[in-house]
């Protein structure tokens, strides 16, 4: 039985991907993106759904989520 490859990311790699995507697509930091999403101020969350899913991989008490 074939299994799909597994991609493992460190916290730093996850944050770097979110940061890069948020800056490129929305001109904001990862922290700003997550805060806007959590407070319902993100105009089109679907446009950054991949970044939001990555954020769900972080621990609930991760510092980047503290202001979100």
CORCORJO-V938259 format. One record per pair of residues at least 4 apart in sequence whose ideal C-beta (glycine too) atoms are under 8 Angstrom apart, sorted by the first residue. I is the first residue (numbers start at 1). J is the second residue. Records with the same first field share a line. If there is no record, write none. Layout:
I = J / J
This chain:
9 = 13 / 14 / 17 / 54 / 57
10 = 14
11 = 15 / 58 / 62
12 = 16
13 = 17
14 = 18 / 54 / 55 / 57 / 58
15 = 19 / 30 / 58 / 64
16 = 20
17 = 21 / 51 / 54
18 = 22 / 30 / 33 / 34 / 51 / 54 / 55
19 = 23 / 29 / 30
20 = 24
21 = 25 / 48 / 50 / 51
22 = 26 / 28 / 29 / 30 / 32 / 33 / 48 / 51
23 = 27 / 28 / 29
25 = 47 / 48
26 = 33 / 48
28 = 32 / 33 / 36
29 = 33
30 = 34 / 51 / 55 / 64
31 = 35 / 64 / 67 / 68
32 = 36
33 = 37 / 42 / 48 / 51
34 = 38 / 52 / 55 / 64 / 65 / 68
35 = 39 / 41 / 67 / 68
36 = 41 / 42
37 = 41 / 42 / 45 / 48 / 52 / 68
38 = 68
39 = 68
42 = 48
44 = 48
45 = 49 / 52
48 = 52
49 = 53
50 = 54
51 = 55
52 = 56
53 = 57
54 = 58
55 = 64 / 65
58 = 62 / 64 / 65
60 = 65
61 = 65 / 66
62 = 66
64 = 68
